[in-house]
């Protein structure tokens, strides 16, 4: 954490001169080479100013908090706060390692590696047949519930993989045909699990560098996580219930059939502001 004297995106500078694109690319390359992840922030977008308020001042996000994947795993609830610049030309930064953010309930997510399980098709078929007389929405809901219970009955891929590897080490003097086949199948499932979450379209199929994909998952999670929303009246939404109410109210106002074109533009100008971001200044949700 500190003054990096560089920015990672052109949107992290506001002023009369353009951002140094070559310097941005060099700084981003160093960050990637070190395996660092930008932990984001909540609060004002810029952390430094040249204080030339009489003319046209320059604002930049020079101060930031970087961490590696091990840090993000050890302190997953870390929240970074930017405070207003008062006396100094730099903004104070506070890192809260154990913030009391409520973890929202995760929606159902189909795992691609389930298709590699021998009993998946049987479980899915039986669940679909039991709800054959119900609507499609109810059938998918029952299928999701059955798949959740089926998934919980199975060991974690990482635990099962560690067990097979331990058995292979203990039987090095014997032909480990069965364990080797199990190990190969578990590696394929583990690879599919990480690729699905990393969402790297350019990832080469068959590359089992799961450490790389795991780092990509952590970066994507921190980038997509919303902790604060500023409402049009200036108040802040922080809890999951408040965030949901703010977003619901915003979209209801935008997509209501009674809105005229002029009223729609006015609604868009008063939409909530996202206060936690990985790159660039405050940005609207739409």
N, C-alpha and C positions, 0 to 999 in steps of 0.2 A: 504494500500500500504506500503511495506517495506520489510525488510530482514526477511523471514520466517525461514531461516536456515534449510530448508528442500526442497526436490524436490518431484514432483508428478509423475514422470515417469523415468524409467531407461535411456531414451534417453536424459534427461536433465542433464546428467553428462558425461564429457569427461575427461579421465585421466587414470593413470596406475592401479587404484584400481576399484573394482566393486561397483555399487551403493548398498546402504543398502535397500533391498527389504522390510524388516520388518518396517523400519522407513518410507518408502514410503507409505505402507499400513496404518500405524497409522496416518500419516499426511492427507492422502486422506479421511480417516474415519472422522477426525475432521472437515475437510472442508465440507463434506456432512452433518454432524450433524448440523453445523451452517447454512446450506443452502446457502453457498457461491458459486459463479460462477467465474471461471478464465476468466478474460476479454481479455486474449490473448496479443499479442504484434506485433509490426512491428520493424524490425531492427535485431541486433545481437542476437543469440540464448541464449548466456550465460551472466550472470550478475555478476559473481564472479570468481576470480582466485586466487590461492595461490602464484602466481608470481614466481614459481620455474622454470624460463625459461632456466636456465643452465642445467637442467636435463629433467624431463618430467612433465610439469605443469598440474594442474587439473583445469577444467572449470566446473561450475555448474550454473544452473538457480535458485538461492536462493531468488532473489527479484522478487516479482510479485504483481499484482493488483487484489484483490478479491472484488466482490460486490454481493449483494443479488438480488433477482428478482425485488424488488421495485426500486433499483438503476438502473437496466437495463431498466426498463420501464420509469423512470424519465429522464435518459440520454442515449437513445438508440444509439446515434451517438458517444459514447465515444471511443476514439482511444488511445492506449497505445504505446509509443515509447521507445525503448531501445537505448541508445547512447553508443558509444565506451568507453571502460575503458582506461583512460589516466593516471592520477596520482594515483587514489585510486584503491583498489582491487575490488571495487564494481562499477557497471555501473550506471550512472544516468538514472532515469526513469521519463518520462513526460506523464501526462494524459491530453488529450485535450477533454473536455466534449462536446463541440459543434463543431465537425469537419465538414468541408465543403465538405463532400463526396456526390457526386451525387447519388441519389437513382435510380438504374436501373429499367426499366419497368418489372413488374412481368409477367412471362408467365402464360398461362391459366392452372388452376389446378382444377380438378374435386373434388368436396366435397362429401364425402360419405353420409353426412346427407341430401343431396338433395333427395336421394331416399325415405326419410321419408315424403317429401312434397307431398300433394295430387295432385297438378297440374304439377308436374315435368314430368311425363310420357307424358302428353298431349303436353307440350311445346316441349319436345324432339322429339316426333312423328311428330308433325306439321313441325318442322324445317327440319327433315330428308326427309319428303315428298316433301317439297318445292324445295329441291336440288336433287331430285331423278335422274335427267338426267346428273348431273355433276359427276366428278371423286370423288373417295373416299377421297382424300386429301382436295378437295374443300368442300365436304360435312361435314367433321369434322371441317373445319375452320368456315363454316356458323353455325354449331351447337354450337361451342364455343362462337361465337358472340351472338347468341340468348340466350344462358345460362347466359352470363355476364349481358345482359340487364334484363333478368328475375330475376337474383340474386339482382341487384341494386334496383328493385322494391319492395323488401321485407325488413322488418326491421332487424336490427342486432339481433342475438339470445340473446345476453346479455341484450339488451334493452327490447326486448319482454319478456324475463324471469323476469326482474325487474318489468315490468308492471303487469304481472300475479301475482307475489308475493305480490305486493302492493294491488291488488284487493282481494287476499285471506285474507290479514290482515284486510281489511275494511269490509269483510263479514264473520267474524268469528262466528257471531251469526246466520248465515244462512247456509243451506246445500250447500257447495261450490263444487258441483259435476262437473259442467262444467269447472270451473277454475282449479280444482284439476287435471282433465284429461289433460287440456292444459299444466299445470305445469309439469306433468309427461312426456309428449311428448317433451317439450322444454328441459328438463333435459337430455333426451336421445339424442337429437340432439347436445346439448352442449358437452356431453360426447364424442360422435362420432367425433365431430370437433376437440377436443383436443387430442384424442387418435391418430387420423390420422396424426397430426403434430408432436406429441411426438415420434412416430415410436418405441414404446417400445414393442418388440415382446413378452415379458413375462407379459405384463399387463393383469390382470384378467378382462374378459368381465363382465360388470355390476358394476365395481368399479367407483363411480362417484366422485372420489377425483380429481376434475379438477384443483385444485391448484397445485398438484404434476405434472400433465401433462403440465400445463402452464409453470412451472419452467423448465421442460424438453425441451419445445419448445424454450425458451429463450436460454438455453445452446446450443441447436443444431444450432440455428441461428447464434450465435456468433462463434461457432466452424467452420461453413461452410462458413463464410463470408471472402472473399478475398479482401484486400485493396491495396496490393502492389505486383508486380512481378518484379524480377530482370532479365533483358534480358541477353543473352549470351555476348553482348558487354559491359556489366556493367551498362547500363542505366536502369532507373526504369519506369515501367508503373503503373499509378495511376488512370487515368480516365477510365470509362467503355469502351470508344472507344479504348484506348490504351491497356487495358487488353484483349479485344476481339481480337485485331490485333495480340498481342503477342501469345495468345493461338492458333489462327488460323494458324499463320505462323509455330508454333512449330509442330502442328499435320500434316500440309501439308508436311513439310519436312520429317516427320517420315513415313507417309503412302503413299508417292508418289511411283508409280510403277517403277520409274527409279532408286530407291535406291538399291544398293547392300548391302550385309550383313555387310561389313566393313563400308560402308557409314552410314548405320543405327545405328551402334554402335557409330560412331562419332557424329551423330545427337543427340543421347540420352545423350552423355556427355555434349553437349552444350545447353540442354534444359533450359527453364526459371526456376528460383528458387522462390519458394513460401516464402514470407517474413512475412506473418502473420499466426500464428499457435496457437493452444491451448495447445498442448503438444509437447515436444521434440524440437530439434534444427531445423535449416532450412532443409526443405525437398523438393525434386524434385516433380514435379507434376505427374510423371510417375514412 
